[in-house]
Amino acid sequence: MKRTALFLCLAAGLAAAQEPEAGKVFAVRTARPQRRTIAQTLVKTGSLAAPARVALCAKVPGRLASTALDDGTAVEEGTRAEKGDALARLDDREYRIARDSAKAAAEAARALAEDAAREFARTERLRASGVATEQEFDVARFARDRTAASLAQAEGGLAKAELDLEECVVRAPFDGVVAAKRLHPGAMVSASSEIFEFVATDPLHALFEVPTTALPLLKPGETKVRVTVDAYPDEPEDLVVAEAYPAADPATRTVTAKALLPNPGGRFRPGMYATGAFALDERAGVLVVPFEAVLRIRDRRCVYKVEGGRAVLADVATGLRHDDGLEIVSGLSDGDEIVVDGLHRLADGVPVRVVE
């Protein structure tokens, strides 16, 4: 590549130094500069990752009764579920009995507490009229407080029993898909027994390692990145950088840049390879010419303009390059006609004929 560039530079220099051949007209193709958006592009290879990945367990021990959705569909690897959907159920008969027992105990405690409260109120009135003694008042107050405490304890036991009963149903914590099924109906489970591995897949995180030198140009919420997943090379997704991780890798001097890849149909999978083309330092409405239209002659950048049927060598200042386009900072205007093909045979001032 370096040899080719050197050859082109030397050829251009020699051509510029040549005298025009008398009577010879050179055929060239031309174009006009265009105004468009251009950006410095950084291309990096990365991968797709799930934004959340959890092990679903039952919070209470018991026998696994079923692994099915509410409509009876069996839950297997690949089953999609929305937040709150039931994925598995434990045999809850013991927990129902415990709930009913706690409910009865709470009702009994409530009746005792209400009776003690009424007795305290009656004794308080009698003491005010001088009929009840101070000792009788203290006894009634103690009974009221004791039964109120017993009621609170019974209600707490009922709440715990109801919660245990609810925990017999294992639900999806967010919208996602079952990545792995660990246990099947009939298995005994404890609070640490993993029943499913459940992952979020929409959106996925597209992660790329970019050099720390690019950080000043990497603006979360603004910098555009075109993500192409290897499995779908002809279907790139135009996204925006969502986040640049706060810590750099001390070994590679890179930082992770993240974009959010919409995945409503679930065709993209965590772990897939992807390529990200980051549009750094994007500039809108700049003058752009084809890259091959610009010659490098030693430390100069030049183009051939067509004026009055002749090729005129003009110095230009260049900026960003994007794909086959090169930004022209100065030296050209929108209406100029420049040579884009055949320029390496030209010299300043030679006659030219524009062809299609």
N, C-alpha and C positions, 0 to 999 in steps of 0.2 A: 504494500500500500504506500509506504514511504517512497519507494523507487518510482512508482507511478506518479505521485505528486511532484517529485523532483523533476521527472521527465516533462510533465506538463508545464512546470514553472520555466524550465530552460527553453522549451519550445515556444512558450508565450514571449519570453524575453527576446529570443532570436527573431520571432515574427515581428515584434515591435520595432526591432532595429533594422529590418529589411526595408529597402526602397520599393515602392509599389511598382509592379510589373506594368509596363506601358500597354494600354489597351485591354488589360485583363479585368474582367468583372467577376467578382466572387458571389456565388449563390449562398444565401444564408436564410435561416428561419429566425423570426423575431417574436417578441412578446412585449407587453407593457407591464410595469409594476402593478401590483394589486394591494389594496388595503385589506388586511385581515388580522386575526388574532394569532399570535405566535408565542411560544413558551419554551423555556429550557426544559428538556425532558430527561428524567432519571428513570431508568428501567431496572426493576429489581424482581427477583423471584421470591415468592413466599408461599403461604398455604392458608387454607381455610380452617377456622377453629370454631367450636361451639361456644357461645357466650356463657352458657351454664351447663354443668354436668354434675348430677347428684345421684347418690345411692338411695333408693327408696326403701325404707324399712318400716315395720309396724312399731309403734311406740309401746305397745303392750304385748305380752307373750300370748301364745295360743296356737291353735291348729289352723293352717291356711285352708279356707273353705272353697274359695273360687278365685280365679284370675280372669275376670271378664268385665266388659263395660256394662253400663246400665241397660243397654239394649240386648245384652247377651252375647255380643261379639267377643270371642276369645282374644285376650291380650297376648300378643307375641312380639318378637323382634320386628320393628318397623311400624308398630301400631302408633298412630298419631292420636293425641289427646289434647283437650283444652284444659286450662287451669280449673281445678275443682272436679274434674271427671274422676269417677271411681275406677280404679284399676285392679284392686284386689280386696277381698273380704276375709276376715277371720271368723271362725265359729264363735258367735257372740252370746251363746245361751247363758254361760256363767256370768257374763257382764250384765245381761239383762236382769238376771236374778239379783245381782248385787245392786243394780240401780233401783229395782223395786223395793228391796229391803231398806236402802238408804232413804228412799222416798217416804216409806212408812215411818221410819224413825224420825224423819224431819217433821212429819205431820203430828206425831205424838209430842215431840218437843215443842212445837208451836202451840199445841193445846195447853200444855203445862205452863208455858211462858205467858200466854194470854190470861189464864186463870190467876197466876201469881200477880200479874200486872193489875187485874181488877181488885184482888185482895189488898194490894198495896194502896190503891186509890181509896178503897173504903176505909182502911185503917188510918190513912192520912186525914180523911174528913173527921173520923171519930176523935183523933188526937186534937184536931183543931177545936172541937166542941168540948174537950176535956173528958171524954168517955174512955178513949184508949190510952194506955200508958205509953211511955217512951220506949219501954222494952218491947211491947207489942209492935210498935212502929218499926223498930230496928229489925225485928224478926221478919216482918212483911217485906221490908226493903231488901234484906238479904235473900229471901226467897225469889223476889222479882229478878234481882241481878243474877242469881245462880241459874235460874231457868232461861234467862235471856242468853247467857253464855252457852248453855247446853243447846239452845236453838241454833245459835251461830255455828257451833261445832257440827250439828246435824246437817245444817244447810251446806256447810263446806264438804261434808262427806257425800252429800247428794250430788253437788257440783262435780266432785272428783269421779263419782260413779258414772255420771252422764258423759264426762269427758272420755273416760276409759271406753265407754260404749261407742262413742263417736270414732275413737282411734282404731276401732276394729275394721274401719274402712280406710284403705290406703288410697289417697287421691293425688292427682297430678299437681305439683306445686306451681307450674307455669305451663304455657303452651309449648308442646314439644313432642318428642317421639321416643318410644322405648328402644334403647340401643341394645339392651341385653336382658334376658329373663333368666334369673338365677334359681328360683324355686317354683314348684308346681303344687297344685292342690293336694292336701293330705300331709304336707310337711309341717313339722312343728317349728315355730319361729319364736325368736326372742327379740328384745328391743334392738339388738345389734345384727339381726339377720337381714341381709340384703335380698330383697325380692326382685327388684328391677334396677337397671341402670337407665336413667332418664336424662335426655339432653334437649336443650333448646336449639332450634335450627333456623329460626326466622326472627331477625336477620342473623346471618353468620358474620363472624369477624374475619376479614381479610387482613392478614398480618404480614408485614414486610420489614426487613432490617435495612435501614437507610443509614448512610454515614453521617456522623455528627456534623460534618462540614456543611451538610445540606439543611440543617435545622433552621438557620436564619431565614431560609426561603420556604420552609414547610409551615403553613399556617392552618391549623385545625379549623374546620368550618368553611374554609375558602379554597385551599389547594385542591385542584381536581386530580383524580387518578382514574385511569382506564384499567379496569381489572379484567383479565382474560383467564378463565379457568381452563386448564389443559384439556379437560374432557370435552369442552365446547369451544374450540379455538376460533370459530367463526361468529361467536356471539359475545362480544365484549360488553361489559357493563360500565357505564360512566358514573363514577361515584365521587364523593368528596371525602378528604381525610377527616376522620372524626376525632382522632386523638393521636398525640405523640407521647409515648410513655416517658415518665419523668426521669428514669435512670438509664444510663448508657451501659452497654456491655464493656467492661474494662479490657477484655481480651480482643474484641473485634472493633471497638470504638464505633459501634453502631447503636442506634436506638430503634425501637419497634414503632412503626406507624400503623395505625389501624383505620380501616374503612368498614362501613356496615353494608353488607351485601344482602339485598332483599332476596328471600327464598320462600315465598308463599307455597309453592308447589312441592318443595322438598327435593328438587332435582340435584341441587348442590349438596355435597356431603362433607362433614368435618374431616379434615385430613387431606382433602384434594389439593394438588399443587395449583398455583396461580401465578400470573405475571402482572405486575403493577407498573404502569407508565405514569409517573408523576409529572404534572405540568408545573414546574417551578418557574417563578419570575414571569408569570404570564403578562403579556402586553397586548392590548387591544388596539385595532385601527392603525397598525404600523405598516410601513411600505415594505413589501416582500417581493423578491425576485427568485426565479429558480436558482438553485445552488450552482448548477453548471454554467450559469451566465457570468459568474464572477471569476476573474483571473487573479492569480497571485504572482506578481512580478517583484521578486526580492521582498522588500518590506511594504510593498504597495498592494492595494486591492483595487482592481480595475474592471470596468465593463466597456463593451463597445456599444456606443449609441449610433443609430442610423440618422444622419442629418444631411439632407440634400443629396441623397443617393450615395453617400460615402460613410465609411465606418470611422467613428471618432472615438479615440481612447479617452475614457473619463475615469478619474480617481473617485472612489467611494469609500465611505466608512461603514463597516458592517457591525451587526449586533448578534442577536440570537439566531441559532439554526434550529429548525424543527422539521424533521423528515427531509423533504427535498426543497424546503424553502429557507431563504436566508434574509434576515432583516437588514434593510438599508437605512442607516442612521442619517447619512447626508450624501450628497453628490448626485441624486436623482430626484425627479418629480413624477407625479402620477402620469402625466402625458408622454413621458419619454418612451421611445421605441428602442429596445435593446436586443442585441443578438443573443440567441440562446442555443444555436446550433451552427457550427462552421466557424466559430470565432478563433480557433487555434491556427487557422490559415491566414488570418488577417494581419494587417499592419495599419497603423494610424493613417487615415486619409485615403485608403484604397477604395475604389468604387465597388458597390455591392448591389445585388439584385435580390429582392425579397421574394422567396418562394413559399408555397404552402408546406 
